[in-house]
Amino acid sequence: MFVALPDRVDFWRAVSGGASFRGELALGELPRLRTLLMEPHGVVRFGFDFGRDPDGRGVARATLEAVLRLQCQRCLEVMDYPVSATLTMAAVASLDEVDRLPEGYDPLLLDDRHVRPRDLIEDELLLALPLIPRHASPDCLDAGLLGDAQIEGEALGGPFAALADWRQPHSH
């Protein structure tokens, strides 16, 4: 069953009550992410489970699944980029506590008692974006273009052959 994602969640109340949220969120509703997508269609499926870990820390475990429509930087066509993330966020009161978190925990710095699940989802999707989106397929247009340009460059004496004339003194 899908439930509306609350705008703000009282972190400690959610931890005490073992709150869980499941649902879908339209990618077009995430303003920072939307500007980076070639097509802001589709949804992110999410799940949040609040509780305590074995050491008594307040934690939120989140799962996210989405397919982001990005622009391949080789061929400039649309490409699907699947994202599947599972993270465990532990509440920290200050940056000093970050170093004391166990391996695999992400810090969740609470300014007050509240977290904004929508912002956490968007942050994680932004972190999942590749630095340079490109198709993995060798059929991508760039594979042919790069090969041709490399062959032409070698035939002409390398990519900077045209600049060689600049170093020659010119007599007028």
N, C-alpha and C positions, 0 to 999 in steps of 0.2 A: 504494500500500500504506500502510495506517495503522499507525503505531507508537505505543506508549505514550509519553506525554510524560514525560520525567524530571522529578522534583521539583526537582532542582538540576543546573545545567550549569556546568562549569568553563569560564568564558568564554574564557580564553586557549588552553586545550586545544582547544576547539571551533573557534576562529579558526584555529589552526595546522593542524587536521585538515580544515578546510572542512566541518564538520558541517552536516547538514540534518535537519530534523524536519518531518514532515507528519502531519496527523491531524485528529481531531475531539475536541472536549471538550464535555461536557454543560453547558449554562448553569446548571443546578441545582447544579453542583459549584463554582461561583464565589460564595462567601458574601456578599461585599459587593455584587455585582451582583444576586444572587438577591432580596435584600430590596427592590430597586427595580423589579422586574418584576411585572407583574400575573399573568403565567403563566410560571413558570420552566422551560418546556418548550423543546426544541430544542437545537441544538448550534452551536458556533462552529467553523468550519473554519479551520485555521491552517497556516502554513508559516513555518519559520525557516531562514535560510541564514546561516551564520557565515563570515567571511573578512576579507580586507583590502581597503580601497578603494585607488584609484590612488596616494594619498599615504601608504599604509602604515598607516593607522589600523585598529584592530580594530573591526569593525562586525558588527552583526546586522541582517539585513533580514527584516522580518516582513510577512506578509499575513494579514489576518483577514476573514472573511465570516460574518455571522450575521443572523438576523432576531429582533429583540427584541420581546417582547409587552408593550407599555406601556399605561398607562391614559390615554386622551385626557382632558385637563383641561377640555375644553369639554363633551363629552357623557358622560364617565365610562365609556365603553365601551372594550373592548379594541381596540388598534390595532397593526398590524405596523409596526415601524421597522427597515428594512434598514440594516445597517452593512457597509461595505466599506472597509477601510483598508490602506494600504501605508506602512510607515515604515522608515526607516533609523536605527538607534541606534548611536551611536559611544561607545566607552568613554572616560570621563573620570575622572581621579584626584581632581579637586577642582572646586568650583564656578567657580574662576577660569578653567578650561579651556573652560567652556561658551560664552563669548563668542567663542572662537577657532574654533568649529566652523563648517564651511561651511553655507550656506543649505540647508534641507531635512533637516538632520540633527537628531535628537533626542538629548539627552545621556543616557547610561546610567552613572550614578554607581555605581561598584563599591566596596562596603564591603570585600569580600574578592574573591577570584577568581571567585566564583560568582554566577549569576543564577538566578532562579526564573521560568522561562518562563510558568507558569500565572499568576503575579502580573503579568507584563508584558501578557499577554492581557487579564486583568481590568482593569488600569489603562487600557488603550487603549479597551476597551468602555465603561468609566465616562466617559472623556473624550468619547466619541462621543454620549453621551446628550443629547437636547435639554433645554434649561433648562425649557421648558414643553411637554410632549408634546401634540400636537393633530393631528387629521386635517387634511389639506390640502383635503379635499372641502368644497364649499359645502353639501353635504347634512348636514353635521355639525349636531347639534341646536342648538349654540350660535348658529349663524347666525340661526335664527328667533327664539330667545329674546332675543338682543341687539337685534335689530330691533324687537321688540314692546316691550321695556323702554324703548328709546330713544324710541319714539313716545309711550308712556304718559308718560314723564318730561317730554317737551316739552309735552304737553297739560296737564299739571299745573303748568307753569311751570319746569320743569327738575328735575334730580335732587335739589336741596336745597330745593325749594319748601316742603316740610313743616317745615323748620327756621326759616322766616321768622317764624312765630308766636313763637318763642323770643326773638327780638330785641325784640318789642313789650312795653312795660311793662304789667304786669297790675295792675289795681286790684282790691283785695279789699274 
